[in-house]
Amino acid sequence: MDGVVTRVLTFGLLVRIEDRPDGLQGLVPAAESACGAVQVGDGLTVRILEVDLARQRVLLSCR
């Protein structure tokens, strides 16, 4: 699945995985070193690892 990096944080990347401005976002943890150097607006191919409905969080991987 392809997404767009919306924020670069110290603990990871926020990636929008729905193609609309208010679309669903997920977190790629900083431990994912395979992502390389990315900036806001870059495209990234990700995989959904976990969906936590109670906490409304989506965990992604770019490996």
Secondary structure, 3 states (H helix, E strand, C coil): CEEEEEEEECCEEEEECCCCCCCCEEEEECCCHHHCCCCCCCEEECEEEEEECCCCEEEEECC
